[in-house]
Amino acid sequence: MRMSLAPTNTVESALSVVRTKVGRVKRWTSGRQAEHWVGMGLLAAEAGFRRIRGHRLIPMLQTALRRAIGAEVAMPNPALATG
């Protein structure tokens, strides 16, 4: 999974598709419309995504990250504390 997620090619590819879709819009009427077009571009990019190796391990990764984040929140760094 690390080899699939480490490079930024996937993100760059998705943003390239978004740029192509959004670049065609001539007039923006609101921020909501911009969100709409970015979402549509990401959905179009999604069609080209492939399943990453180790995708079945993602729930285990989520659990480990939640534990790590919870431990950081529960035990703040005393060096950063003021007072």
N, C-alpha and C positions, 0 to 999 in steps of 0.2 A: 504494500500500500504506500510505503514511503516513496518508492520510486515513481509512483503515479502522481502523488500529491506534491512532491518537492519542487519540480520545475514549474515555472509560471506559464508554460505554453498554453495550458488549458484556459487560464484566465485571459491571457492575451488574445487567444483565438475568439473567445466569447465576446470580449470587448470590441474586437474588430468587426464582428457581425453586427453588434449594437451600433457601432459607428457608421456602418454602411446603411443600416435601416434608418437611423436618426438623421443622417446626412441628407436624406431625401426630403425631410420635412422643411418647408419654407417658412411657415409662420407658426410661432408658438403662442397659444392664447393663455396658457396658465402652466404652473408647475405640475399640476395634476396631469396635464396632457403630456408633459415631458416624461413623467413617471410611466404613463401608459406606453409611450413609444419605447422606452428603455426595457420595460417588461416584455413587450412584443419582440424586441430584438433578442432578449435572453431566451425567450421561448423558441425563437427560430434557431438560435445557437444550440439549444438543448437537443435538437434533432440530430446534430452531428456528434454528440458526446458518446463515448463508449463506456461500458462498465469497467471500473478499475479493478485491478487484481486485489484480492483481499476484501472485497466489498461486504462480505458476510461478517467481517470483524468490526465494522463501524459501530454497532451497538456497544461492543466491549470498549472501544476507544472513547465513546461518549461517556460511559460510566467512569472510566479512569480520569477523563478531563473534569467531570463534575466533582469527583473526589478531590482532585488537585486544586480546583478553584475553591471548593468548600474549605479545604485546609488553609489556603491562603487567606480567606476571609476570616476564618476562626482565629488564626494566629498572625496578626499583622506584624510587620517588621518593626521591632522596637527602635532600630536606628532611625527610622523615619518619623517616629512619634515626636511631637513637640510638647514642650511644657515641662 
